[in-house]
């Protein structure tokens, strides 16, 4: 009889844990579970947790990406009804706050919550470089700035990542996640106007226009097809990932993989820095190879 249950969402991490623990019972929330596994709905969470405990499950590990569900109050069963106030409160919190409520419910059902990194310590690489490249002095300053930003946003339960270039904060991770943040930086950089006299004239014209000082002879008219003017950004930049201060690292530990490296390269970044002991690196060798082929450095600090 298996004593481990993996509550699995989407992504590479559930695949790794399932391979490492083939005897584990694997379940997932409806709509986010990996293909072919047993599913459940939040509306029956109470009875689901009771059934897990009754079946002999002693440890539960939450792995993979899970979206916040839409709860159908008409489908809540009798065992879940007493949990509704806490579930509603959880859905109104940030990720860390919501997961803390879920952890408490699992523990109250008589099961222990364990982290993916506890089960597979090799997911946490030692401090040092992943790949052949090293950060420049400018990159190192951006690394320090980015980690400082995360020490400020983390306690507010905002996110686990940010992008800094030339000392400027280009993006902070929020609910949509790291991939969305990197895609936003890439989109911003694609829409920056080309450098040179034409761009300078257009900037001057639009600045005068905004101040009510524009007019004929003040410069070329703004392009009416453009909805907004994107300010230029410093070249390069660093993606930083770190857990929030005081975060329960058994659940929702920050994670990067080779796809993260490729998205960082598409956003024009120079490298990635992650906190040692606090960020999972999926398929470490693949990450190093992706970094080398993309011209990026990856550091664990």
Secondary structure, DSSP 8 states (H G I E B T S, - for coil): ---EEEEE-BSHHHHHHHHHTTTSEEEEETTTS-TTSEEE-GGGHHHHHHHHHHTT--EEEEESB-------GGG--HHHHTTHHHHHHHHTS-HHHHHHHHHHHHHHTT-EE--HHHH-GGGS--SEESSS----HHHHHHHHHHHHHHHHHGGGT--SEEEEETTEEEEE--TT-HHHHHHHHHHHHHTS--SSHHHHHHHHHHHHHHTT---TTSS----TT-SS------SS-EEEE---TT--TTSS-EEE-HHHHHHHHHTT--EEEE-TTTEEESSHHHHHHHHHHHT-EEEE-
